[in-house]
């Protein structure tokens, strides 16, 4: 009772000055708008002069860091500073959904689905490998006194949260310089799906931490993860198909109902995200597949004016949210209290993450190349580009911030400080050197024209080139025969989509126009059509 009384006494002075609080809120929001405006202008100038050493995301992060540092030095009023605190709930519920939906909505289907098997391998198996390797190395490093020692489950939690890559910076430069469409699709697809994988792994490890006995039943943990992933995907696809049927039969595509049409279209993605979160599933996976399905089916049921509006609207909201996330993150990094006493933990964590990323990329690429025909192998220079593209961003930062509450005894604070350093270093250093890396690996303009001809040539096979098996009599024939069956099933799914799903869910019979036109691009999702 006394604690509640003390809290009421502490709150009461601020309650007595509502006008002052409103003024502080106005100043805080004004500063945020000014930073957004500055970030967009600076990003435009950097793009115009092709200055790739400071990409847009890095510039936004730097703006947040500088303003946060100045606010710290000036010791600004607590009421104003409160408007800049990074709240992971605000990030997950309001900023992340439009970014992920735009990623799915602006997706170029041909390069994505032609590499879907590889993307799933990198995003699910690769992220699992990276998180386990990172957690194990951090634990061993603590045992041999190289770094601060954490319990094994907490090392795995750190490995899970730091395995979430967010290569916004890399992808924007990929678009500017023009790289191979397959490489872009791999980096983009992995970055979207491994966010969901990292969250699921982190939550699973957190569950093990809170219920230590659960750690003995590893099979149930895997089953729980698969249940979450498949359930989230099903929820997203279901909401997408429901929206397609609604817009097909509701008769909203007339002039005086376009406002209602657009409002409903904008609400469906959030409905999908909140439905999955409410059911204890992954909202990220759900809204991603809702975006893919709504672009493929629902979009063609809209009137032309509504189509233009929703494409522009989601691109706008995604760009604003993305830029704000980096500013928001930079400001909070400067304002938060950090535990810099464990510098060794930060240094060796960076080394271990590089090793784990290599284990992820090169092992998964080996498996993918094992089952792909020779002309579809992922070349070594693309594997190196994938390894280099493993920046850490807002997702890792938000999960690390959450770990402060999840882990007692200062362990969460140590993880948060290490993650903060890793995010800043990867975004600024790796992001700034991406252009040089692409030129060194000779992937700038790699296969640009050939990629377009290649994708036009296997349009009818869901993006896969049918391989020839006649000239290969090795012991891997059985595996290759299974791959051949997979190719047949992919082709049959394309036929099913064209002959049954598209006519049923859309008001058009063909919809080839929707497949062939370049998707609207965003900094994180989509790929510019090659002219």
QUIVEN-V746387 format. One record per residue. N is the residue number from 1. RES is the residue in three letters. OMEGA is omega as a letter, one per 40 degrees, with the letter a starting at -180 (none if undefined). D_FIRST is the distance of its C-alpha to the first C-alpha in Angstrom with 2 decimals. Layout:
# QUIVEN-V746387
n;res;omega;d_first
N;RES;OMEGA;D_FIRST
N;RES;OMEGA;D_FIRST
This chain:
# QUIVEN-V746387
n;res;omega;d_first
1;UNK;a;0.00
2;UNK;i;3.79
3;UNK;i;5.40
4;UNK;i;5.23
5;UNK;i;6.29
6;UNK;i;8.74
7;UNK;i;10.00
8;UNK;i;10.73
9;UNK;a;12.48
10;UNK;a;14.40
11;UNK;a;15.47
12;UNK;i;16.49
13;UNK;i;19.66
14;UNK;i;21.07
15;UNK;a;20.51
16;UNK;i;22.56
17;UNK;a;25.53
18;UNK;i;26.33
19;UNK;i;29.96
20;UNK;i;29.34
21;UNK;i;27.40
22;UNK;i;30.28
23;UNK;i;32.78
24;UNK;i;31.09
25;UNK;i;31.16
26;UNK;i;34.82
27;UNK;i;35.71
28;UNK;a;34.06
29;UNK;i;35.89
30;UNK;i;39.08
31;UNK;i;39.03
32;UNK;i;38.60
33;UNK;i;41.56
34;UNK;i;43.62
35;UNK;i;43.06
36;UNK;i;44.06
37;UNK;i;47.19
38;UNK;a;48.09
39;UNK;i;47.63
40;UNK;i;49.91
41;UNK;i;52.55
42;UNK;i;52.53
43;UNK;i;52.77
44;UNK;i;55.74
45;UNK;a;57.51
46;UNK;i;57.01
47;UNK;a;58.37
48;UNK;a;61.26
49;UNK;i;62.44
50;UNK;i;61.73
51;UNK;a;59.61
52;UNK;a;58.08
53;UNK;i;56.72
54;UNK;i;53.66
55;UNK;a;52.82
56;UNK;a;50.62
57;UNK;i;47.51
58;UNK;i;47.92
59;UNK;i;48.43
60;UNK;i;45.22
61;UNK;i;43.27
62;UNK;i;44.92
63;UNK;i;44.09
64;UNK;i;40.39
65;UNK;a;40.58
66;UNK;a;42.44
67;UNK;i;40.21
68;UNK;i;37.07
69;UNK;i;38.69
70;UNK;i;39.60
71;UNK;i;36.08
72;UNK;a;34.82
73;UNK;a;37.52
74;UNK;i;36.97
75;UNK;a;33.18
76;UNK;a;32.67
77;UNK;a;29.66
78;UNK;a;26.54
79;UNK;i;26.49
80;UNK;a;30.05
81;UNK;a;29.58
82;UNK;a;26.78
83;UNK;a;29.59
84;UNK;a;31.45
85;UNK;i;28.93
86;UNK;i;30.46
87;UNK;a;28.25
88;UNK;i;29.75
89;UNK;i;28.68
90;UNK;i;30.67
91;UNK;a;33.53
92;UNK;a;33.74
93;UNK;a;33.30
94;UNK;a;35.29
95;UNK;a;37.48
96;UNK;a;38.78
97;UNK;a;40.02
98;UNK;i;42.72
99;UNK;a;43.97
100;UNK;i;44.39
101;UNK;i;45.89
102;UNK;i;48.38
103;UNK;i;49.32
104;UNK;a;50.31
105;UNK;a;51.74
106;UNK;a;53.98
107;UNK;i;55.11
108;UNK;a;58.85
109;UNK;a;59.47
110;UNK;i;62.69
111;UNK;a;61.65
112;UNK;a;58.22
113;UNK;i;59.52
114;UNK;i;62.55
115;UNK;a;60.18
116;UNK;i;57.49
117;UNK;i;58.12
118;UNK;a;57.88
119;UNK;i;54.75
120;UNK;i;52.96
121;UNK;i;54.18
122;UNK;a;52.86
123;UNK;a;49.56
124;UNK;i;48.62
125;UNK;a;50.63
126;UNK;i;50.77
127;UNK;i;47.05
128;UNK;i;46.41
129;UNK;a;48.96
130;UNK;a;47.55
131;UNK;i;43.96
132;UNK;a;45.09
133;UNK;i;47.52
134;UNK;a;44.98
135;UNK;a;42.32
136;UNK;a;44.97
137;UNK;i;46.43
138;UNK;i;43.05
139;UNK;i;42.29
140;UNK;i;45.78
141;UNK;i;45.47
142;UNK;a;42.38
143;UNK;a;44.26
144;UNK;i;47.19
145;UNK;i;45.04
146;UNK;a;46.18
147;UNK;i;42.65
148;UNK;a;38.97
149;UNK;i;38.47
150;UNK;i;36.17
151;UNK;a;35.85
152;UNK;a;38.46
153;UNK;i;36.22
154;UNK;i;34.53
155;UNK;i;38.09
156;UNK;i;38.97
157;UNK;i;35.96
158;UNK;i;37.23
159;UNK;a;40.73
160;UNK;a;39.68
161;UNK;a;37.89
162;UNK;i;40.63
163;UNK;i;43.37
164;UNK;i;42.62
165;UNK;a;45.50
166;UNK;a;45.51
167;UNK;i;49.03
168;UNK;a;48.86
169;UNK;a;50.76
170;UNK;a;53.42
171;UNK;i;54.02
172;UNK;i;54.52
173;UNK;i;57.19
174;UNK;a;58.70
175;UNK;a;59.25
176;UNK;a;60.67
177;UNK;a;63.11
178;UNK;i;63.95
179;UNK;a;63.53
180;UNK;a;64.58
181;UNK;i;62.89
182;UNK;i;62.27
183;UNK;i;60.46
184;UNK;a;58.34
185;UNK;i;57.51
186;UNK;a;56.47
187;UNK;a;54.17
188;UNK;a;52.68
189;UNK;i;52.30
190;UNK;a;50.69
191;UNK;a;48.20
192;UNK;a;47.01
193;UNK;a;46.89
194;UNK;i;45.49
195;UNK;i;42.33
196;UNK;i;41.57
197;UNK;a;42.71
198;UNK;i;40.51
199;UNK;a;37.37
200;UNK;i;38.28
201;UNK;a;38.97
202;UNK;a;35.74
203;UNK;i;33.68
204;UNK;i;35.78
205;UNK;i;35.26
206;UNK;i;31.52
207;UNK;i;31.62
208;UNK;a;33.66
209;UNK;a;31.18
210;UNK;i;28.22
211;UNK;a;30.51
212;UNK;a;32.92
213;UNK;a;35.10
214;UNK;a;36.06
215;UNK;a;38.03
216;UNK;a;40.71
217;UNK;a;41.73
218;UNK;a;43.16
219;UNK;a;45.18
220;UNK;i;42.18
221;UNK;i;40.65
222;UNK;i;43.92
223;UNK;i;44.11
224;UNK;i;40.61
225;UNK;i;41.61
226;UNK;i;44.88
227;UNK;i;43.17
228;UNK;a;40.83
229;UNK;a;43.77
230;UNK;i;46.22
231;UNK;i;43.68
232;UNK;i;42.67
233;UNK;i;46.35
234;UNK;i;47.20
235;UNK;i;44.46
236;UNK;i;45.75
237;UNK;i;49.37
238;UNK;i;48.62
239;UNK;i;46.90
240;UNK;i;49.82
241;UNK;i;52.44
242;UNK;i;50.66
243;UNK;i;50.72
244;UNK;i;54.41
245;UNK;i;55.32
246;UNK;a;53.38
247;UNK;i;55.19
248;UNK;a;58.50
249;UNK;a;58.57
250;UNK;i;56.42
251;UNK;a;59.18
252;UNK;a;56.95
253;UNK;i;59.49
254;UNK;a;61.06
255;UNK;a;60.89
256;UNK;i;58.62
257;UNK;a;55.97
258;UNK;i;55.57
259;UNK;i;52.26
260;UNK;a;50.85
261;UNK;a;52.44
262;UNK;i;50.81
263;UNK;i;47.36
264;UNK;a;47.50
265;UNK;a;48.81
266;UNK;a;45.98
267;UNK;a;43.31
268;UNK;i;44.68
269;UNK;i;43.71
270;UNK;i;40.06
271;UNK;i;40.21
272;UNK;a;41.58
273;UNK;a;38.95
274;UNK;i;35.95
275;UNK;i;37.64
276;UNK;i;37.95
277;UNK;i;34.39
278;UNK;i;33.11
279;UNK;a;35.26
280;UNK;i;33.96
281;UNK;a;37.28
282;UNK;i;38.38
283;UNK;a;38.48
284;UNK;i;40.76
285;UNK;a;43.47
286;UNK;a;43.23
287;UNK;i;43.63
288;UNK;a;46.38
289;UNK;i;48.52
290;UNK;i;47.78
291;UNK;a;49.24
292;UNK;a;52.31
293;UNK;a;52.99
294;UNK;i;52.42
295;UNK;a;54.80
296;UNK;a;57.39
297;UNK;a;57.35
298;UNK;a;55.20
299;UNK;a;56.39
300;UNK;i;60.01
301;UNK;i;59.06
302;UNK;i;57.88
303;UNK;a;60.21
304;UNK;i;61.60
305;UNK;i;59.56
306;UNK;i;56.32
307;UNK;i;57.28
308;UNK;a;57.73
309;UNK;a;54.47
310;UNK;i;52.19
311;UNK;i;53.85
312;UNK;a;53.35
313;UNK;a;49.81
314;UNK;i;48.48
315;UNK;i;50.35
316;UNK;a;48.82
317;UNK;i;45.21
318;UNK;i;45.64
319;UNK;i;47.13
320;UNK;a;44.36
321;UNK;a;41.60
322;UNK;i;43.45
323;UNK;a;44.00
324;UNK;i;40.45
325;UNK;a;39.12
326;UNK;i;41.16
327;UNK;a;40.22
328;UNK;a;36.53
329;UNK;i;36.81
330;UNK;i;38.79
331;UNK;a;36.35
332;UNK;i;33.35
333;UNK;a;35.40
334;UNK;a;36.02
335;UNK;a;32.44
336;UNK;i;30.53
337;UNK;a;29.99
338;UNK;i;32.45
339;UNK;a;33.10
340;UNK;a;36.76
341;UNK;a;37.01
342;UNK;a;38.48
343;UNK;i;41.56
344;UNK;i;43.51
345;UNK;a;41.16
346;UNK;a;41.87
347;UNK;a;45.62
348;UNK;i;46.23
349;UNK;i;44.02
350;UNK;i;46.35
351;UNK;a;49.38
352;UNK;i;47.99
353;UNK;i;47.16
354;UNK;i;50.78
355;UNK;a;52.06
356;UNK;i;49.87
357;UNK;i;50.99
358;UNK;i;54.58
359;UNK;i;54.06
360;UNK;a;52.64
361;UNK;a;55.39
362;UNK;i;58.50
363;UNK;i;57.82
364;UNK;i;57.00
365;UNK;i;60.00
366;UNK;i;62.18
367;UNK;i;61.07
368;UNK;i;61.61
369;UNK;i;65.03
370;UNK;a;65.93
371;UNK;i;65.90
372;UNK;i;67.04
373;UNK;a;70.71
374;UNK;a;72.07
375;UNK;i;72.17
376;UNK;i;68.48
377;UNK;i;67.19
378;UNK;a;64.41
379;UNK;a;66.33
380;UNK;a;65.12
381;UNK;i;64.65
382;UNK;i;62.27
383;UNK;i;60.35
384;UNK;i;60.03
385;UNK;i;58.85
386;UNK;i;56.22
387;UNK;a;55.04
388;UNK;a;54.87
389;UNK;a;52.98
390;UNK;i;49.81
391;UNK;i;47.58
392;UNK;a;43.83
393;UNK;a;41.91
394;UNK;a;38.89
395;UNK;i;38.27
396;UNK;a;38.06
397;UNK;a;35.88
398;UNK;i;33.37
399;UNK;i;33.20
400;UNK;i;32.86
401;UNK;i;29.93
402;UNK;a;28.35
403;UNK;i;29.11
404;UNK;i;26.71
405;UNK;a;23.84
406;UNK;a;25.87
407;UNK;a;26.99
408;UNK;i;24.89
409;UNK;i;26.26
410;UNK;a;27.81
411;UNK;i;30.40
412;UNK;i;29.43
413;UNK;i;29.74
414;UNK;i;33.20
415;UNK;a;34.29
416;UNK;i;33.14
417;UNK;i;35.12
418;UNK;i;38.17
419;UNK;i;38.06
420;UNK;i;37.82
421;UNK;a;40.89
422;UNK;i;42.75
423;UNK;a;42.13
424;UNK;a;43.35
425;UNK;a;46.35
426;UNK;a;47.48
427;UNK;a;47.15
428;UNK;a;48.86
429;UNK;a;51.40
430;UNK;i;52.29
431;UNK;a;51.98
432;UNK;a;54.21
433;UNK;a;56.82
434;UNK;i;57.08
435;UNK;i;60.26
436;UNK;i;61.94
437;UNK;a;60.88
438;UNK;i;62.38
439;UNK;i;65.61
440;UNK;i;65.80
441;UNK;i;65.36
442;UNK;i;67.90
443;UNK;i;65.80
444;UNK;a;66.03
445;UNK;a;67.92
446;UNK;i;68.20
447;UNK;a;69.95
448;UNK;a;69.05
449;UNK;a;72.14
450;UNK;a;72.73
451;UNK;a;69.25
452;UNK;i;69.95
453;UNK;a;73.28
454;UNK;a;71.73
455;UNK;i;68.99
456;UNK;a;71.56
457;UNK;i;73.71
458;UNK;i;71.19
459;UNK;a;69.51
460;UNK;a;70.50
461;UNK;i;68.95
462;UNK;i;65.31
463;UNK;i;65.84
464;UNK;i;67.30
465;UNK;i;70.82
466;UNK;a;72.49
467;UNK;i;73.44
468;UNK;a;76.75
469;UNK;a;76.69
470;UNK;a;80.43
471;UNK;a;80.90
472;UNK;a;78.20
473;UNK;a;79.12
474;UNK;a;76.55
475;UNK;i;74.35
476;UNK;a;71.57
477;UNK;a;73.49
478;UNK;i;71.23
479;UNK;a;68.16
480;UNK;i;70.12
481;UNK;i;71.17
482;UNK;i;67.53
483;UNK;i;66.95
484;UNK;i;69.93
485;UNK;i;68.39
486;UNK;i;65.21
487;UNK;i;67.35
488;UNK;i;69.00
489;UNK;i;65.68
490;UNK;i;64.57
491;UNK;a;67.81
492;UNK;i;67.44
493;UNK;i;63.91
494;UNK;i;65.38
495;UNK;i;68.02
496;UNK;i;65.43
497;UNK;a;63.43
498;UNK;a;66.53
499;UNK;a;68.14
500;UNK;a;65.26
501;UNK;a;61.75
502;UNK;i;62.78
503;UNK;a;64.93
504;UNK;a;62.26
505;UNK;i;59.26
506;UNK;i;61.09
507;UNK;i;63.57
508;UNK;i;65.95
509;UNK;a;68.21
510;UNK;a;68.49
511;UNK;i;65.54
512;UNK;a;67.49
513;UNK;i;67.00
514;UNK;a;63.27
515;UNK;a;63.82
516;UNK;a;66.40
517;UNK;i;65.03
518;UNK;i;62.91
519;UNK;i;59.22
520;UNK;a;57.33
521;UNK;i;55.99
522;UNK;a;52.71
523;UNK;a;51.79
524;UNK;a;50.10
525;UNK;i;51.97
526;UNK;a;55.52
527;UNK;a;58.76
528;UNK;i;61.20
529;UNK;a;64.34
530;UNK;a;67.24
531;UNK;none;69.97
